């Protein structure tokens, strides 16, 4: 006959699992808070595009990738 754990062992396993889940929820809450802060910061930075700094989306629309300014410089040099 298979061995059946006693009630105390089951209680300890459940308590350990509850602690694991609580720790994971706390970690996810911290990550969620950090994500919110980063999104807010990004929004403020992209809002700064109104004063002459193009946002990432605006640079994409203009066809400029991460190397957009460098590529334009290279093109001018090649034209010399």
C-alpha angles and dihedrals in degrees: 000000000000116000113254116209115238121249093258091057091050091049091051091050092050092047091050091050091049090053090050092051093046091051091049091049091050090050092049091048090053090048091049090051091049091049090052091050092049092048090050091050091048091050091051091048093048088048087057085068086083088072097054104289109111116224121235090257091051091050090051091050090052090051095249116136126185088293096042097118092042092050091052090050091049090050092053091049091050090052092059 
